[in-house]
Amino acid sequence: MRPGGVEGEQPYDPGRGQDGPAEGAAGRGGSYPYGPQGPVGPHARAGGRLPGDAVPDPGLGTTAPAPAGTRGHFRADEESRRRLTARALVRMLPALLIVGGACYDYLTPTNFTAVPFFTAAPLIAAAILSRRGTVLVGVAGLLVVALFRAELDTVDRVDAITEVITVVTVSVLAVVINLVVRRSDERLASAREIAEAAQRAVLPQPAHRIGGLDIAALYEAAQADAFIGGDLYAVQDSPYGVRLVVGDVRGKGMSAVAAVAVVIGSFREAAEQEATLQAVAQRLERALAREGTRRNGLDAFEGFTTAVLAEIPHGLDVVRLVSRGHPPPLLLDADGAVTTLLVREPSLPLGMGDLGMWPDRVEESDFPSGATLLFYTDGLSEARDARGRFFDPARRLSGRSFDDADQLVATVAAEVRRYSGGGTADDMALLAVRRP
């Protein structure tokens, strides 16, 4: 269940109403602007739960407070152990094939052959082991074949010679394949390093402490092995307080990355210079409009960006929000209470100024000591389980406490991966801001 919605309810789409899963505004693949009452209109949530909501299953860990940090760390450690175990079993597979082939050769009549075991072993080793490991597996298979043929005194038979030649040939091919795989891995590693460098340049990781606030951020692309897409976040200390932006650019690919760069660059400049959040939002609007004009229209540039801007003034326990059609942030109190910070009068997403302009409205809410703000993109709230139900971060975080912002972000990311079966259909960005 998503924030502000009813469990099992489909997301609202202006073009399709409430009839089933929506494609989303402007074809954003399930993404949509959030209105003044959240994504479904009248269902405003107070304290992270609606009147009449069913009591969450205690097995989800959402009702009774858990010891700080224990649940998230335990699940992460358990998942890490499972991965290590699976990796160890896979690396043992070539040796298991050699042993299995030897047992088969020993227990079956002379006219039965275990050569398929001894040829499969080096081929599998070529993909998962080093060149030396591949050679050792091939040699081990050859020695086992020769040993059994010598024991049976059939070394000079045609079928025995054929078996030896087969194992030698496949082992040589396995070494060649291993060389090709290793070179491909090196090229892939180089490409990953370049992608990581591009991500750090376009979407740098914020410092852990800015303006007296603890900061934690995480970005996960929906595409496997991708490092950056259309989601964005930035945090900037300014004379007016700590300011931040979290957003989601329509579409994917290099055009979306270019839009991310424009929004973040404009935000960092405007956060230092503009006296109000409304003025910062207008600067972002104008930056996207200029870029769209330079690229000969919005069709050539991703001009649709949902965003939420926040300002945390120095010395005041409040947070000010401006919404441009983005999912509302969550306020997690120290006692485990969760509140969805809805903006009652949001404006159109950035880049849609041609459809209508009206002043941005600032919503001010309490942000007490010990509380944490969680900003996110729709990759979190629109993640689905096997039955198509949406992930509801407000419900799942209610009644829980976390040691710090980093633990909150890591726990939420791990839970949404498990909820959606290992991956999400959209990029996901998380930004947690904690007041010590």
Salt bridges, closest charged atoms under 4 A:
ASP53 OD2 - ARG45 NH1 3.60
GLU78 OE2 - ARG82 NH1 3.47
GLU79 OE2 - ARG83 NH2 2.87
GLU79 OE1 - ARG418 NH1 3.86
ASP159 OD2 - ARG157 NH2 3.20
GLU163 OE2 - ARG149 NH2 2.62
ASP185 OD2 - ARG182 NH2 2.98
ASP214 OD1 - ARG209 NH1 2.44
GLU220 OE2 - ARG417 NH1 2.27
ASP225 OD1 - ARG192 NH1 3.01
ASP237 OD1 - HIS314 NE2 3.06
ASP248 OD2 - ARG28 NH2 2.55
GLU269 OE2 - ARG283 NH2 3.47
GLU274 OE2 - ARG283 NH1 2.58
GLU285 OE1 - ARG324 NH1 2.81
GLU291 OE2 - ARG294 NH2 2.45
GLU291 OE2 - ARG295 NE 2.96
GLU302 OE1 - ARG250 NE 3.15
GLU311 OE1 - ARG243 NH2 2.71
GLU311 OE2 - ARG320 NH1 2.83
ASP317 OD1 - ARG435 NH1 3.59
GLU345 OE1 - ARG361 NE 3.38
ASP360 OD1 - ARG324 NE 2.72
GLU363 OE2 - ARG344 NH2 2.86
GLU364 OE1 - ARG320 NE 3.00
ASP378 OD2 - ARG28 NH1 3.57
ASP385 OD2 - ARG389 NE 2.82
ASP392 OD2 - ARG45 NH2 3.87
ASP406 OD2 - HIS208 ND1 3.85
GLU415 OE2 - ARG75 NH1 3.13
GLU415 OE2 - ARG400 NH2 2.79
ASP426 OD1 - LYS252 NZ 3.01
